[in-house]
Amino acid sequence: MLSWLRKALTKQVVVPVEEERTRAVRMEEVPPSERLVLVIALTIAAIILMTVLEIVHVVYLGVWNSEIFSAITSLAGLVVGTLIGAKT
C-alpha cells in the first residue's frame, strides 16, 4: 500500500567498483526507515482530512477559516521538506 512512498523516499548512492582498471560506478539503493514512511503517510492523510474540513467549513458556514488553511500549509511544508531532505 505504501510502496510508492517507499520508492519516493529511497536514496540512490554511487559506489565505486573496486577494480583497478575501470572507472565504473555502481548504484545502490538505501531504503528509508519504516518510521519515516509511516510519518509521511500520516501527514499526507492529515493534509487530506484538513482540506476536507476546510471545504466543509466553507460550504456550511460560507467563510474561509485561516487557521485550518495555516495547518494545511504547515503540513504540506513538512512533507515537502522531508522529501527534499530525504533525497539528499
N, C-alpha and C positions, 0 to 999 in steps of 0.2 A: 504494500500500500504506500509506503514512503520511499520506494526505490528511486523515484525521480528526484527526491530531495537528497538522498544519499549520493546519487550521481552528481548532482549540482554542487555538493559540498566536498567531493573527493578531489584531493590535490594530486597533481602530476609532478613528480620530481625527476629531474635529469640526473642519471647516474652514469658516470663514465665507465666504459668497458675496460677491463684490466689487461687487455692485450697491448703489447708494446708497439706493434707496427700499425695499429689503426687509431683513428681519432673518433671512432664511433661512440655514440652515447645510447643509453637505453632509458626508456621512460618507465618509471614505476609509479603505481597509484597508491596513495596513502588514504585509506578510508577515514571518514570523520568518526568522532565518538558518537555512540548511541545517544548520549545525553544531549549533545548539540542538535542532533536530528530531531529529537523529541521536543526540545525547547523551541526550535524554529517552527515545527509543525503546530505546536500550541499557540505560538504567536500569530501565525497565519490564520488559525481558526478564530483567535480573538479579534483580528482585524475584520474578518468577515462578519462576525457577530456584532461588532461595534458599527459597521456600515449598515447592517440591517436595522439596528437600533436607531441610527440617525435617520434612516428613511422612514421608519415608523413614526419617529418624533415629528418629522416634517409633515408627513401626511396627516397625522392625528391632530397635532397642535397648530400646524401651519407656520412654525417658527424654527429657524435654524438654531441648533444648540452648539455653541462654540466649544464647550467643554468636551463633548463627545468627539467633535472633529479634532480637537487637540490630542485626545487619546489615540485616535486613528493615526494621525501623523507621527506621533511618538512611536507607536508600534511599527509602523512602516519604516521609519528611520532605523529602528532596532534591527529589523530583518535585513534591510539593505546594507547596513554597516557590518552585520555579522557575515553576510555572504561575501562582501568585498574583503573583509579581514580574513575569512577562512580560505580564500583563494590565493592570497599572497604568502 
